[in-house]
Amino acid sequence: MTQLFAEGTVETPPTSRFAASLNAPGLSALRSFFTPRTALPGAAPLRLVPAALTPSRLMPALRSYSGVRHRGSRGEPGPATLGRIGALEVRLAVTAADVRRAQRLRYEVFYEEMSATPAAAMRLARRDVDAFDGICDHLLVLDHESCRMVRGRRVPRVVGTYRLLRQEIADRHNGFYTASEFDIAPLLARHPHRRFLELGRSCVLSSYRTKRTVELLWHGIWAYVRRHGIDVMFGCASLEGCDPQALARPLAFLHHFAPTDPEWAAQALPQHAAPMDLVSVEALDAKAALLALPPLIKGYLRLGAQIGRGAVIDRQFGTTDVLIVLPVEKINPRYLDHFGVNGERHAA
């Protein structure tokens, strides 16, 4: 793991006092905050905070950890609320506290319920945090019937979340998270006039995994897509487990029955790639393989998503990841009819 801070004593006079303050108890856990991924193809490896420990380079890490987003990612046009069903509301995170609440939900699902391995700072804060949190929009589902009092006001519980990264924001920072696992540069280059949106870090609290909650999340995404004129959605989707042999049937189903068209194709990065075609199409029980897919991936397929080439083992999260590509023009028309062309079905 690349350390966030250099080991040993830092002796750069302009920043030594600043650096020393960050080695105080609690904040010292930030040393192992990130597990930097591979940089974009052709770019230098990412080093979030170099040994020089300059404040300007440290700020992205502190921003994500605090929940404060980069100024270029704020100023979201239009209302934060995107829809509502009964006591459940879907809206965008507005404050740093909103982002931290989404991170806590992610920690509960990924690290406590599932098998992800947290870095020291995440374990200390009980939040799932990475460098992209400071530049993304965070979609939240809140339950207004399950609230807690904070400084004299009722704060609804966050029960579902998605992380959204628009291409114009990614281009101004370190690119897309997906680029750490899949070679998406040729895909983006083939469509220079399309607007891409990365979807990621999706999770729902176990007791809320119902049709209503998931539908509200999708409604929020669709309203966001319409608001920003998005042409293509994409991102990594996960199957639980790191053994491709144990996942041979669902991976083979995706390989044989949902491959991307050439214009939307992208390959797993060679250093991370795992095969998906471990079962021939003739030997595959397609019905059983489909049933073995996670509900989220089945939902993507019903919408009209296609699957990239090759899978990636993510040992930190204990998952096997596939690439989802969903051009808006290929979304199943019945879902557009259901949500409304402009996402008006559950509009608040």
N, C-alpha and C positions, 0 to 999 in steps of 0.2 A: 504494500500500500504506500503510495506517495504521501509523505507527511505534508500537512498544511504549513507547518513551520519547520525551519531548519533546526537540527539538533544542536545543542550547545549554547554558549553565550553569544548573544547578538551584540556587536560592537559598533554599529553604525550610529554615530552620535545624534543625527537629526531624528532618528526614530527609536532610539534605545528606550526612552522613558515610555513611549507609546507601546513598544513591544513588551516591556516589563509588566505594564498594567494588564496585558492580555495573558500573562502567565499566572495571574491570581487564581486562587481556588475557584473551580467552577468553569471559568473562562478557559483555563488551560486545557479543558477537554476538547476545545476547538482544534487542538493540534491534530486530532484524528477525525475531524469533521467530515471531510470529503474522501471518497475513493474516486479520484479523477478518471474519467473514461478516455478512450482514444479520441484524439482531435479529429476534425474533419479531414477527409482524404487530401493529402498534399500539404496540410498545415503542420506547423510545429506541434509537438506534444503539449497539451494543456498543463500549465502550472498555475494553479489558482493564486497561490501566494508564494513568491520565490524567497530564497534565503535572505534577500535584502529586507524583507518584511516592511515594505513601504505601505503607508496607510491607504494610498489610492488603489493598490492591488489587493489589499485585505478587505476593502469595503464590500465586494460582491459576496464574500463568505459571511461577513457580519450581517449584511442586508438579508440574505436568505434565512439566517439563523433567527433574526429578530422578527421576520415576517414583513419587513418594509420592502416595498418593491421599487425598482429603479424608476426614476422620474419619467423616462421614456415609455414605461409600461403603464403609467397611471393616466388619469384624465379620460377614462372610458366614456365615450359618448352614449347618451341615452340612459334610461333608468337602470339601476342595478338589478331590480327584480325582473325576472324573465317569465315567471309563471307560477301557478298555484293550484293545488288540489287539496281542498279541505284545509287541514292544519299544516300541510306540507307546502313549503315555498322553495322555489329554485331561484337563486340569484347569484350574482358575482360577489366575490370578496371585495370589501371596500376598505377595511382597515387592516393594519398589521395584526391585530388580534384575530380577525377573521382568518387570515392565512395561517396563523399558529393553531387555530382550532381545526383547520383542515389537516395540518401536519399531525396533530394528535390523533385524529381519526385514522389517518394512514398508518401511524405507528401501531395503533390498536389492532388493525386488520392485518397488516403485513408482518409485523414483528411478534405480536402476542398470539394472534389466532393462527397465522400461517408460519412459515419457517424462515423468514428473512433474518439476517444476522446484522444487528445494529452496530455502528461505530460507537466509540465511547461517548461522544457528545450527544448522539441520538438517545442512547440509553439513559444518560443523565437527564436530558430534557423530556424524554418520553415523547419525542416527535420525530417523524420521518422528514428529513431535510436534505436538499441537495442544492447545487449552485444555480439550478434553473428556477427555483422558487421565486427568486427576486425579480425575474423578468416575465413571468407567466401571469395570465389571468387564472383565477381559481373559482370554479363553479361549485356552489354549495347547495345541498338540500338541507333545509332546516325544519325541525318539528316544533311548531309554536305551542304544542300542548306539553312539551317536555322542556321546561326552562329551568334555569338556575338564576339566583339573584347575584348580580355583580354591581357593586357600588349603588345599590338601591334601584336597579332596573332589571327587568326580566330579559335574559339572554337565551334564545332558543337553541336547542341542541343541534349540532351538525351531525347528520346521519348518512350523508353521501357526498362525494366530491369527485371532481374531474379537474385535471390541469390542462390548460389550453395555451398554446404558444403559436402566435401568428408569424408568418414568414418575415414580415418587415421588421418585427422585433428581433427574431432570431438572427437575421442578417446583420444587425447592428451589434450583436454580442458574440457568443461563441457557437452559433449555429443551433442545430436541433439536437435534443437528447438522442433521438433515433440514430443519428450519425455515428454514435459510439458502438452500434451493433450492426447496422446495415449500411451498405454503400448507396446512399440516396442521392449523391451528387449527380450522377447521370440522369436520374429521374427528374430532379429539379431542372437540370439543363435542357431536357427535352420539352419542358413546358414553361418557357421563360415568362409567358404572359398570364399564367395561372397563379392564383393566390392559394397557398398551402396553409393548412392549419394542423398542427401536431396535437393529438389527443394522448393523454397519459395519466398515470397515477390514479386510475379510477378505482374506487372502492365504495362499498356500502356496508354500514353496520349490520351484523348478522341478523338481528331481530327486525330489520327493515328491508330485507331482501325480498320485496314483493313487486308485483307488476306495477303498482302505483308509483313506488319510489323510482324504479328504473325508467318508467315512462316519463316521469318528471325530469330526470337527468337528460334523457334524449330530447325532450322538449326544449330544455335550456340550451343544449348544444345547437339544435336547429335554429332557435331564435338568434343565437350568437352568430351562426353561419350566415344567416340572412342579413343581420345588422352589419357585418363586415365584408360582405360580398365574397365569401370564401368559395373557391372552386373545387378544392380537393382536401379531404381529411385523411390523415394517415397517423401511424404510430405503432408502437410495440404492444402486442397482446400476449398474455402469458398462460401457459399450461403449468400446473403445479408439479414440481419434480425436476430433477436434473439428469435423469437417465433416459436418453432417447429410445432405448429398447423398450422400456416400460411404457413409453408414450407412442410406440410404433404405429398403432392403429389410428388414433386421431391425427397424428402428423401425416400419415400416408393419405388419409382422407383429404386433408387440406392440400396436399401436394397434387393429388390426382383430380380432385373435383372442384378446386377453387383457385387455380393458378392465375397469376396476373396476365393480362394481355401484354404483348411486347412493349407497348407505349407506356405502360404503368409498372413495368418490371423493375425490381431492385434486388440485389443479391446480399446475403449475409456476408459480412466482412470475412475474408479467408481465415484470419487468425482466430475467429470466434465460431465459424460455421459448424453446424451439425447436420447430418443428412436427415431428410424427411421421407425419403422413398424406401424405407426399410421393409415395406410390404408391397408386393406387386398389386396392381389393380385387380388382377384375376383372383388373387388369394384374399382380397380384402372383403370383409363383411361390412359393407358401407353403412348399413343401418346401425349396427352396433358401434361402429367408429364415430358416427355422427352423435350418438347418444353420449359418448365418452368426452365430447368436447365441452369446455367450460361454457356456461350460459352466455357470458359476454361475447365470446367468439361466435357462438351460434347467432346471437343478436346481430353482430356485424354482417354475417353472411346473409341473413334474411334481408338486411337493408340493401345488399348488393355489393358488399366489399369483396375484394380480391386479396390473395395471399402472396407475399413475396417468395423468393427462392432461397431455401435454406432456413434453418432455425439457429438460434443462439442460446447457449447455456448461460444463465445468469446465476452464478453461485451465491452472490450476496443475497439475492431474493429467493433462492431455492426454486427457480423456475426455468422453463424452456420457452423462449420468446419467438414469436413469429411476427412478420411485418404485415400490417393491415393497410390497404390502400382503398379509399372510397371516394372516387370522383362524384361530385354532386349530381352530375348529369346521369349517373348510373344508379342513383337511389331508386329503389322499387317505388313506382308511382303510388301504390296503395298506402305507403307510409307518408308520402307527401299529402295525400288526401286526408289521412288521419290527423296529422298535426296541423294542417293548413299550410298553404304555400308560404305564408309569412310567419308561421309559428303562432297562430292566433288561438289554437284550440284551448290551451290552458293559460292564456294571457291573463295577467293580474289586472 
